[in-house]
Amino acid sequence: MRRRVLLLSAIALLTGCGQNAGAPAADSAADAGVTVTSGQDLLGEWRTQRLDGADVTSVRDTKGKPLGVTFEQVDGALRWGANDVINYSSGEFTVSAKGEFLSGGAATTLVGSVDNGERHERNAEVVDEATEARLVPGSPRKLLLLTSGKVTAVYTPAT
């Protein structure tokens, strides 16, 4: 019995069982990078890598486009937009000098539904719920969206 317990313990250590496999990488931790204090720093198109810790890099819409979010300035207003595989949500946002991210609410364009239920509404929800954005330098650099101190989304620049 004792050998079996030792053997199982050794296997667990070697395979990483018992460790938090869903834990974010060090560069995706809530304290990584620098808090964004200007909405201008977010402008551009970003590809969604993780939502609530889950890898979504392989998710594509019917045209092969990956999940993503776009931040842009239109007629002086800062706006965001995000797809969920079939529908598109968007809204205005602000970032305070203290780093507080605030979405002015989201409007969704309902295009349809998907047969396999693979919509990812969280892609837009995390932007609408975010309270902070952080930029992590590196190659590629990363954008983290946080809600109440917890990382809810990780993005990399679209190429």
C-alpha positions in Angstrom: 0.0 0.0 0.0 2.8 2.4 0.9 4.6 1.8 -2.4 1.3 2.5 -4.3 0.9 5.8 -2.5 4.5 6.8 -3.2 4.2 5.8 -6.8 1.0 7.8 -7.3 2.6 10.8 -5.6 5.6 10.6 -7.9 3.4 10.4 -11.0 1.3 13.3 -9.8 4.5 15.4 -9.3 5.9 14.5 -12.7 2.7 15.1 -14.6 1.7 18.3 -12.8 -1.5 16.9 -11.2 -2.6 18.8 -8.2 -1.2 22.0 -9.7 -3.6 24.7 -10.9 -3.5 24.0 -14.7 -5.9 26.8 -15.3 -3.7 29.4 -13.5 -2.8 32.4 -15.6 0.8 32.7 -16.9 2.9 35.2 -15.0 2.4 37.8 -17.8 -1.4 37.4 -17.5 -1.6 37.8 -13.7 -3.8 40.6 -12.4 -0.7 42.6 -11.3 1.2 42.2 -14.6 1.9 45.1 -16.8 0.9 48.7 -16.5 -2.6 50.1 -15.8 -4.0 52.0 -18.8 -4.8 55.6 -17.9 -5.7 56.8 -21.4 -8.2 55.2 -23.8 -5.8 56.2 -26.6 -3.5 53.4 -25.5 -6.1 50.8 -26.3 -6.8 51.9 -29.9 -6.6 49.1 -32.5 -7.7 45.6 -33.1 -7.0 42.9 -30.6 -7.4 39.1 -30.9 -8.9 37.3 -27.9 -6.6 34.7 -26.4 -8.4 33.8 -23.1 -11.8 34.4 -21.6 -12.2 33.7 -17.9 -9.1 31.6 -18.1 -10.2 29.4 -21.0 -8.2 29.3 -24.2 -10.3 30.6 -27.1 -7.6 31.1 -29.8 -9.0 28.4 -32.0 -12.6 29.8 -32.1 -13.6 31.2 -35.5 -16.8 32.5 -37.1 -18.2 31.1 -40.3 -15.8 33.3 -42.3 -12.8 32.1 -40.4 -12.4 35.3 -38.3 -11.2 34.8 -34.7 -12.8 36.3 -31.6 -11.6 39.9 -31.1 -12.2 43.3 -29.8 -11.6 46.7 -31.5 -11.1 50.0 -29.7 -11.4 53.1 -31.9 -12.1 56.8 -31.7 -15.1 57.9 -33.8 -16.1 61.6 -33.9 -14.2 62.2 -30.7 -15.8 59.4 -28.8 -14.0 56.2 -27.7 -15.8 53.1 -28.9 -15.3 49.4 -28.5 -16.7 46.5 -30.6 -16.5 42.7 -30.1 -17.8 39.6 -31.9 -19.2 36.5 -30.4 -18.8 34.3 -33.5 -22.1 35.4 -35.1 -23.3 38.7 -33.5 -21.5 42.0 -32.8 -21.7 44.1 -29.7 -20.4 47.6 -29.3 -20.4 50.6 -27.0 -18.6 53.7 -25.8 -15.9 53.6 -23.1 -13.8 55.9 -21.0 -10.6 55.4 -19.0 -9.8 57.7 -16.1 -6.4 59.1 -15.2 -6.6 56.7 -12.2 -7.0 53.8 -14.6 -10.7 53.1 -14.1 -12.2 51.5 -17.3 -15.9 52.2 -17.8 -18.1 51.0 -20.6 -21.2 53.0 -21.3 -23.2 49.9 -22.0 -23.4 47.6 -25.0 -25.7 47.3 -28.0 -25.8 44.1 -29.9 -26.5 43.5 -33.5 -28.3 40.2 -33.7 -27.3 38.5 -37.0 -28.4 35.0 -36.1 -27.5 31.8 -34.2 -25.2 28.9 -34.7 -26.2 25.3 -35.0 -23.6 24.0 -32.5 -24.2 26.6 -29.8 -20.6 27.9 -30.0 -21.4 31.5 -29.4 -19.0 33.3 -27.1 -21.1 36.1 -25.6 -18.4 36.5 -22.9 -16.2 38.2 -25.5 -18.4 41.3 -25.4 -19.5 40.9 -21.8 -15.9 41.1 -20.4 -15.4 44.5 -22.1 -18.8 45.8 -20.9 -18.0 44.6 -17.3 -14.3 45.6 -17.2 -13.2 48.0 -14.5 -9.5 48.1 -15.5 -7.2 47.5 -18.5 -3.5 46.6 -18.3 -0.9 46.5 -21.0 1.9 43.9 -20.6 5.0 44.5 -22.7 6.7 41.7 -24.6 6.5 40.0 -27.9 3.6 40.0 -28.4 2.4 42.5 -26.0 -0.8 41.7 -24.2 -3.9 43.6 -23.2 -5.6 42.3 -20.0 -9.1 43.3 -19.0 -10.0 43.0 -15.3 -13.2 43.1 -13.4 -12.9 43.9 -9.7 -9.2 42.9 -9.8 -9.6 39.6 -11.6 -8.3 39.0 -15.1 -11.3 38.1 -17.3 -9.8 38.5 -20.8 -6.4 38.4 -22.4 -5.7 39.8 -25.9 -2.8 40.2 -28.3 -2.6 42.7 -31.2 -4.2 41.6 -34.4 -1.6 41.1 -37.2 
